[in-house]
Amino acid sequence: MPKNEIASKIVPHLYLLLATVILIALVWYTIDIFLLAFAGILFAIIIRSLSQLIRRYSSIPNYLALTMVLITLTLIFIGTGLIVAPAVSNQMSQLYTDLPDAWNKFSNEFLTFVNGKTSIGNSQGISIPNTLAKVQDIPTKLGGIFTSTFGFIGNIFVILFFGIALAYQPEIYTTGLVNLFPKQRQHKVKEILNDTTETLQLWLAGKAFSMLIIGLLTWVGLWLLDIPLAFTLALLAALLSFIPNIGPIIAAIPAILLALLKSPMFALYAALLYLAIQTIESYLITPFIQQKSISLPPALIVFMQLIMSVLVGILGLTLATPLLAVISVVVKQTYLNED
């Protein structure tokens, strides 16, 4: 075989390999941006779903329905802030004041509990006072987590901008994506996009229902236990439940510490309350949502969450499940040819 013929067969494959490597490297170094764009897609699906609900009972144009949704959401956000903000602000100030006292009380009682075992600890090279000193900063470190995770206002604006732009003119982006494929494949790509959108709609609706139930159960439980700041803690639990696995744990810590101000027994009650709510969410609410929307094996979801949390952090952990749902739809429609 002539050398030029061999080269003509090898060179295209080398170009393809090089392009693949460049694409993988590009995605790797810009994965945060891709995830922000994916979050924007989720926001676009939310507001378009609400606008479609309006158009179902009226004949107004799509852009007007979207504008009504955005104005309504903005007014709800501002109105809720004006009504709730003073009470929440006072509760958050009290929370900021009470948490260190609760943590110090816990540290002192724990130190008293283990004081008789200090000799055992010292014989094993363990310094309990030093260990306690290291964990004294936990409330501060938790605050740092919130600041680093939820304090990126710029990321929020990116998500909002991308979501609004996509919601108003989805055809521009979907048509551009479809045109990247051969004509004989374009119909299939449109089907995949439609199925993906429907799956994400169902998942988002189920997640909103789950967050509402968690917030209500937490508020009622803390109110019955007469734990201070019940509304703020319930709101925190509802919002953080969007973050799988670690969200409920982070939400439970301040409630348990504040309950400790009343007595260790109330702290135990608060811990059991959050455990019961998380059990209900994990074994009743979440399976129902998955059955109606994504139908993915729980082990696969956990594996995806671990991978994304290691690669990207909390943003990856938060978006792991809907991202896996998208991958599942694509795989079923392309490789498994399932309808």
Beta strands, then each sheet from edge to edge (+ up, - down):
end
